[in-house]
Amino acid sequence: MIPTSFFLMAGAVLMAIGCFLVLSRKNLIMALMGIELMLNASNLNFVAFTRNDQADLDGQMAGLFIMVLAAAEITVALAIVLALYRKYQSVELDDFDQLKH
């Protein structure tokens, strides 16, 4: 059986990579990918904590809720990205410093 600490370390690595992508990339698509990685890291932690207690499924339900939230978030975010690309012909975050034009 794989120990819970392995899953927590994998979640911490995913969270760190996601934070790095959000903070360092200037491309909007890469920033969205970083947010998705951070949501997946929290999912992994929720499921890892409920792995030992089979009677309590709260963490797995929270993981399922986060998956639904992530799907809705990426749908809305990609719609916004497409609208910004049509207007500015770019997906670089530096180009969106002032959206009033």
PyMOL CGO cylinders between C-alpha atoms (Angstrom):
from pymol import cmd
from pymol.cgo import CYLINDER

trace = [
    CYLINDER, 0.00, 0.00, 0.00, 1.33, 3.42, -0.95, 0.3, 1, 1, 1, 1, 1, 1,
    CYLINDER, 1.33, 3.42, -0.95, 1.65, 5.75, 2.07, 0.3, 1, 1, 1, 1, 1, 1,
    CYLINDER, 1.65, 5.75, 2.07, -0.43, 8.91, 2.28, 0.3, 1, 1, 1, 1, 1, 1,
    CYLINDER, -0.43, 8.91, 2.28, 2.70, 11.04, 2.52, 0.3, 1, 1, 1, 1, 1, 1,
    CYLINDER, 2.70, 11.04, 2.52, 3.57, 10.11, -1.07, 0.3, 1, 1, 1, 1, 1, 1,
    CYLINDER, 3.57, 10.11, -1.07, 0.27, 11.56, -2.30, 0.3, 1, 1, 1, 1, 1, 1,
    CYLINDER, 0.27, 11.56, -2.30, 0.72, 14.66, -0.18, 0.3, 1, 1, 1, 1, 1, 1,
    CYLINDER, 0.72, 14.66, -0.18, 4.20, 15.23, -1.60, 0.3, 1, 1, 1, 1, 1, 1,
    CYLINDER, 4.20, 15.23, -1.60, 2.88, 14.79, -5.14, 0.3, 1, 1, 1, 1, 1, 1,
    CYLINDER, 2.88, 14.79, -5.14, 0.13, 17.30, -4.33, 0.3, 1, 1, 1, 1, 1, 1,
    CYLINDER, 0.13, 17.30, -4.33, 2.68, 19.76, -2.97, 0.3, 1, 1, 1, 1, 1, 1,
    CYLINDER, 2.68, 19.76, -2.97, 4.78, 19.43, -6.13, 0.3, 1, 1, 1, 1, 1, 1,
    CYLINDER, 4.78, 19.43, -6.13, 1.72, 19.96, -8.33, 0.3, 1, 1, 1, 1, 1, 1,
    CYLINDER, 1.72, 19.96, -8.33, 0.74, 23.02, -6.27, 0.3, 1, 1, 1, 1, 1, 1,
    CYLINDER, 0.74, 23.02, -6.27, 4.25, 24.48, -6.56, 0.3, 1, 1, 1, 1, 1, 1,
    CYLINDER, 4.25, 24.48, -6.56, 4.35, 23.94, -10.32, 0.3, 1, 1, 1, 1, 1, 1,
    CYLINDER, 4.35, 23.94, -10.32, 0.89, 25.51, -10.66, 0.3, 1, 1, 1, 1, 1, 1,
    CYLINDER, 0.89, 25.51, -10.66, 1.91, 28.55, -8.60, 0.3, 1, 1, 1, 1, 1, 1,
    CYLINDER, 1.91, 28.55, -8.60, 5.07, 28.92, -10.67, 0.3, 1, 1, 1, 1, 1, 1,
    CYLINDER, 5.07, 28.92, -10.67, 3.06, 28.83, -13.91, 0.3, 1, 1, 1, 1, 1, 1,
    CYLINDER, 3.06, 28.83, -13.91, 0.54, 31.39, -12.69, 0.3, 1, 1, 1, 1, 1, 1,
    CYLINDER, 0.54, 31.39, -12.69, 3.15, 33.81, -11.37, 0.3, 1, 1, 1, 1, 1, 1,
    CYLINDER, 3.15, 33.81, -11.37, 5.83, 33.52, -14.04, 0.3, 1, 1, 1, 1, 1, 1,
    CYLINDER, 5.83, 33.52, -14.04, 4.08, 33.09, -17.37, 0.3, 1, 1, 1, 1, 1, 1,
    CYLINDER, 4.08, 33.09, -17.37, 2.86, 35.97, -19.46, 0.3, 1, 1, 1, 1, 1, 1,
    CYLINDER, 2.86, 35.97, -19.46, 0.67, 33.76, -21.63, 0.3, 1, 1, 1, 1, 1, 1,
    CYLINDER, 0.67, 33.76, -21.63, -2.94, 33.59, -20.46, 0.3, 1, 1, 1, 1, 1, 1,
    CYLINDER, -2.94, 33.59, -20.46, -3.35, 29.96, -21.54, 0.3, 1, 1, 1, 1, 1, 1,
    CYLINDER, -3.35, 29.96, -21.54, -0.35, 28.88, -19.44, 0.3, 1, 1, 1, 1, 1, 1,
    CYLINDER, -0.35, 28.88, -19.44, -1.70, 30.79, -16.43, 0.3, 1, 1, 1, 1, 1, 1,
    CYLINDER, -1.70, 30.79, -16.43, -5.00, 28.92, -16.79, 0.3, 1, 1, 1, 1, 1, 1,
    CYLINDER, -5.00, 28.92, -16.79, -3.09, 25.64, -16.95, 0.3, 1, 1, 1, 1, 1, 1,
    CYLINDER, -3.09, 25.64, -16.95, -1.37, 26.60, -13.70, 0.3, 1, 1, 1, 1, 1, 1,
    CYLINDER, -1.37, 26.60, -13.70, -4.74, 27.20, -12.04, 0.3, 1, 1, 1, 1, 1, 1,
    CYLINDER, -4.74, 27.20, -12.04, -5.93, 23.79, -13.23, 0.3, 1, 1, 1, 1, 1, 1,
    CYLINDER, -5.93, 23.79, -13.23, -2.79, 22.18, -11.78, 0.3, 1, 1, 1, 1, 1, 1,
    CYLINDER, -2.79, 22.18, -11.78, -3.46, 23.81, -8.43, 0.3, 1, 1, 1, 1, 1, 1,
    CYLINDER, -3.46, 23.81, -8.43, -7.04, 22.54, -8.45, 0.3, 1, 1, 1, 1, 1, 1,
    CYLINDER, -7.04, 22.54, -8.45, -5.80, 19.04, -9.27, 0.3, 1, 1, 1, 1, 1, 1,
    CYLINDER, -5.80, 19.04, -9.27, -3.31, 19.25, -6.40, 0.3, 1, 1, 1, 1, 1, 1,
    CYLINDER, -3.31, 19.25, -6.40, -6.11, 20.05, -3.98, 0.3, 1, 1, 1, 1, 1, 1,
    CYLINDER, -6.11, 20.05, -3.98, -8.13, 17.15, -5.42, 0.3, 1, 1, 1, 1, 1, 1,
    CYLINDER, -8.13, 17.15, -5.42, -5.24, 14.79, -4.83, 0.3, 1, 1, 1, 1, 1, 1,
    CYLINDER, -5.24, 14.79, -4.83, -4.93, 15.94, -1.22, 0.3, 1, 1, 1, 1, 1, 1,
    CYLINDER, -4.93, 15.94, -1.22, -8.66, 15.55, -0.53, 0.3, 1, 1, 1, 1, 1, 1,
    CYLINDER, -8.66, 15.55, -0.53, -8.73, 12.04, -1.93, 0.3, 1, 1, 1, 1, 1, 1,
    CYLINDER, -8.73, 12.04, -1.93, -5.50, 11.09, -0.15, 0.3, 1, 1, 1, 1, 1, 1,
    CYLINDER, -5.50, 11.09, -0.15, -6.94, 12.09, 3.22, 0.3, 1, 1, 1, 1, 1, 1,
    CYLINDER, -6.94, 12.09, 3.22, -10.12, 10.06, 2.74, 0.3, 1, 1, 1, 1, 1, 1,
    CYLINDER, -10.12, 10.06, 2.74, -8.21, 7.04, 1.40, 0.3, 1, 1, 1, 1, 1, 1,
    CYLINDER, -8.21, 7.04, 1.40, -7.60, 5.60, 4.87, 0.3, 1, 1, 1, 1, 1, 1,
    CYLINDER, -7.60, 5.60, 4.87, -11.16, 6.04, 6.14, 0.3, 1, 1, 1, 1, 1, 1,
    CYLINDER, -11.16, 6.04, 6.14, -13.49, 4.21, 3.75, 0.3, 1, 1, 1, 1, 1, 1,
    CYLINDER, -13.49, 4.21, 3.75, -16.64, 5.11, 5.72, 0.3, 1, 1, 1, 1, 1, 1,
    CYLINDER, -16.64, 5.11, 5.72, -16.09, 8.87, 5.35, 0.3, 1, 1, 1, 1, 1, 1,
    CYLINDER, -16.09, 8.87, 5.35, -16.41, 10.05, 1.75, 0.3, 1, 1, 1, 1, 1, 1,
    CYLINDER, -16.41, 10.05, 1.75, -16.35, 13.79, 2.39, 0.3, 1, 1, 1, 1, 1, 1,
    CYLINDER, -16.35, 13.79, 2.39, -12.97, 14.29, 0.72, 0.3, 1, 1, 1, 1, 1, 1,
    CYLINDER, -12.97, 14.29, 0.72, -14.01, 12.36, -2.36, 0.3, 1, 1, 1, 1, 1, 1,
    CYLINDER, -14.01, 12.36, -2.36, -17.19, 14.40, -2.61, 0.3, 1, 1, 1, 1, 1, 1,
    CYLINDER, -17.19, 14.40, -2.61, -15.13, 17.58, -2.29, 0.3, 1, 1, 1, 1, 1, 1,
    CYLINDER, -15.13, 17.58, -2.29, -12.85, 16.27, -5.05, 0.3, 1, 1, 1, 1, 1, 1,
    CYLINDER, -12.85, 16.27, -5.05, -15.84, 15.65, -7.29, 0.3, 1, 1, 1, 1, 1, 1,
    CYLINDER, -15.84, 15.65, -7.29, -17.15, 19.15, -6.56, 0.3, 1, 1, 1, 1, 1, 1,
    CYLINDER, -17.15, 19.15, -6.56, -13.74, 20.62, -7.45, 0.3, 1, 1, 1, 1, 1, 1,
    CYLINDER, -13.74, 20.62, -7.45, -13.75, 18.71, -10.75, 0.3, 1, 1, 1, 1, 1, 1,
    CYLINDER, -13.75, 18.71, -10.75, -17.14, 20.20, -11.63, 0.3, 1, 1, 1, 1, 1, 1,
    CYLINDER, -17.14, 20.20, -11.63, -15.94, 23.64, -10.57, 0.3, 1, 1, 1, 1, 1, 1,
    CYLINDER, -15.94, 23.64, -10.57, -12.78, 23.28, -12.66, 0.3, 1, 1, 1, 1, 1, 1,
    CYLINDER, -12.78, 23.28, -12.66, -14.79, 22.28, -15.74, 0.3, 1, 1, 1, 1, 1, 1,
    CYLINDER, -14.79, 22.28, -15.74, -17.06, 25.31, -15.35, 0.3, 1, 1, 1, 1, 1, 1,
    CYLINDER, -17.06, 25.31, -15.35, -14.10, 27.58, -14.66, 0.3, 1, 1, 1, 1, 1, 1,
    CYLINDER, -14.10, 27.58, -14.66, -12.17, 26.51, -17.72, 0.3, 1, 1, 1, 1, 1, 1,
    CYLINDER, -12.17, 26.51, -17.72, -15.26, 26.89, -19.92, 0.3, 1, 1, 1, 1, 1, 1,
    CYLINDER, -15.26, 26.89, -19.92, -15.81, 30.48, -18.82, 0.3, 1, 1, 1, 1, 1, 1,
    CYLINDER, -15.81, 30.48, -18.82, -12.09, 31.28, -18.90, 0.3, 1, 1, 1, 1, 1, 1,
    CYLINDER, -12.09, 31.28, -18.90, -11.65, 29.98, -22.45, 0.3, 1, 1, 1, 1, 1, 1,
    CYLINDER, -11.65, 29.98, -22.45, -14.66, 32.02, -23.59, 0.3, 1, 1, 1, 1, 1, 1,
    CYLINDER, -14.66, 32.02, -23.59, -13.03, 35.12, -22.10, 0.3, 1, 1, 1, 1, 1, 1,
    CYLINDER, -13.03, 35.12, -22.10, -9.69, 34.23, -23.73, 0.3, 1, 1, 1, 1, 1, 1,
    CYLINDER, -9.69, 34.23, -23.73, -11.37, 33.88, -27.12, 0.3, 1, 1, 1, 1, 1, 1,
    CYLINDER, -11.37, 33.88, -27.12, -13.13, 37.23, -26.70, 0.3, 1, 1, 1, 1, 1, 1,
    CYLINDER, -13.13, 37.23, -26.70, -9.86, 38.92, -25.71, 0.3, 1, 1, 1, 1, 1, 1,
    CYLINDER, -9.86, 38.92, -25.71, -8.04, 37.32, -28.63, 0.3, 1, 1, 1, 1, 1, 1,
    CYLINDER, -8.04, 37.32, -28.63, -10.65, 38.57, -31.07, 0.3, 1, 1, 1, 1, 1, 1,
    CYLINDER, -10.65, 38.57, -31.07, -10.29, 42.11, -29.73, 0.3, 1, 1, 1, 1, 1, 1,
    CYLINDER, -10.29, 42.11, -29.73, -6.51, 42.35, -29.20, 0.3, 1, 1, 1, 1, 1, 1,
    CYLINDER, -6.51, 42.35, -29.20, -5.15, 39.55, -31.46, 0.3, 1, 1, 1, 1, 1, 1,
    CYLINDER, -5.15, 39.55, -31.46, -2.98, 38.34, -28.57, 0.3, 1, 1, 1, 1, 1, 1,
    CYLINDER, -2.98, 38.34, -28.57, -3.17, 36.17, -25.44, 0.3, 1, 1, 1, 1, 1, 1,
    CYLINDER, -3.17, 36.17, -25.44, -0.23, 37.77, -23.66, 0.3, 1, 1, 1, 1, 1, 1,
    CYLINDER, -0.23, 37.77, -23.66, -1.10, 39.12, -20.20, 0.3, 1, 1, 1, 1, 1, 1,
    CYLINDER, -1.10, 39.12, -20.20, 0.97, 42.28, -20.71, 0.3, 1, 1, 1, 1, 1, 1,
    CYLINDER, 0.97, 42.28, -20.71, -1.30, 43.33, -23.57, 0.3, 1, 1, 1, 1, 1, 1,
    CYLINDER, -1.30, 43.33, -23.57, -4.31, 43.46, -21.26, 0.3, 1, 1, 1, 1, 1, 1,
    CYLINDER, -4.31, 43.46, -21.26, -3.02, 46.06, -18.79, 0.3, 1, 1, 1, 1, 1, 1,
    CYLINDER, -3.02, 46.06, -18.79, -5.84, 48.43, -19.70, 0.3, 1, 1, 1, 1, 1, 1,
    CYLINDER, -5.84, 48.43, -19.70, -9.04, 46.95, -21.01, 0.3, 1, 1, 1, 1, 1, 1,
    CYLINDER, -9.04, 46.95, -21.01, -10.79, 50.32, -21.54, 0.3, 1, 1, 1, 1, 1, 1,
    CYLINDER, -10.79, 50.32, -21.54, -10.20, 51.30, -25.16, 0.3, 1, 1, 1, 1, 1, 1,
]
cmd.load_cgo(trace, "trace")
